[in-house]
Amino acid sequence: MIYITRRESFNAAHKLARPDWSDEENTAVFGKCANPNWHGHNYQLFVTVKGEVNPETGFLVDLKWLKQIINQYVIDKIDHKNLNLDVDFMQGVLASTENLAIAIWNILNPMIAEGGAQLHSIKLYETDNNYVEYFG
């Protein structure tokens, strides 16, 4: 079994707030992240796939193909967007980094399987100090 990772970057705004809570409750739980005027991050997304090396190509997957599906189905939909308002797959979901990582997994997992590999993990850095890893 071999693992390979592709990194992509995107910028996005979001707000952590539950619509069924008051502003005071949201601020108490989410702090500055509940700012009514939003806030943004420079995210780093790491997509790790695993499987066996194809003896004909020497590849697990073609990284150009992996880059293409990550960009087409994820990055193009979220880069320079408001995660709460503009992103179809985040509608009705609290726009935490945890939920975003799960949503990205759900999008990419079937496509990577069709490409002959397994999705191993999604690692999503929100800041230099905070990141989420999701293994499905």
C-alpha angles and dihedrals in degrees: 000000000000130000128211128182133205120199124207131173133214140166122225142161127224144157127219107220138124112228091215092059129077121250088254093054092047092049091048092054104030102027115192090356088073091063106147089221093056129234134227144224139201098231127201115205121198117190114192121193129184139198142099126317114253104238092212096054103021087229134115087204133344104262091211088060092046091050090049096053093043091051098041098046102030119011097043089053098048109027111112090357136121104250092207097049111021107038116086096202092052096052111127092008126108102251097233121145088246093057092043091054091050091049092050090050091051091052099045102036098077093043093051090049089053087052091059101257138089125244105239103179150342114219114188122186113203093176135356088268103038130059140151128219121199125188100182 
